[in-house]
Amino acid sequence: MEYVYGALLLHKTGQEISEANLKKVIEATGKEADEAKVKVLVASLKGLDIAKELESASLMAAAPAAEAKQEKEEKKEEKASEAAEGLSALFG
């Protein structure tokens, strides 16, 4: 996970996500960088628009929250109408 965080940090600071840069970030934390993990991550990120991927991930995370809010509002409206029906039965 620290390799992904390192790549995101490089992206955020506008630096190139290269093997050398990622290795420096990992080693700055006091850990020894695993060459294989560094190579695999850099290769998998090559040609990927990270900003666009982060934006779409944010949108996907926001969608369930909006749906949950809408469901809560629907339940409140439903309870209010049930309560009104119950009162009309009493005073009928």
Secondary structure, 3 states (H helix, E strand, C coil): CHHHHHHHHHHHCCCCCCHHHHHHHHHHCCCCCCHHHHHHHHHHHCCCCHHHHHHHHHHHHHHHHHHHHHHHHHHHHHHHHHHHHHHHHHHC
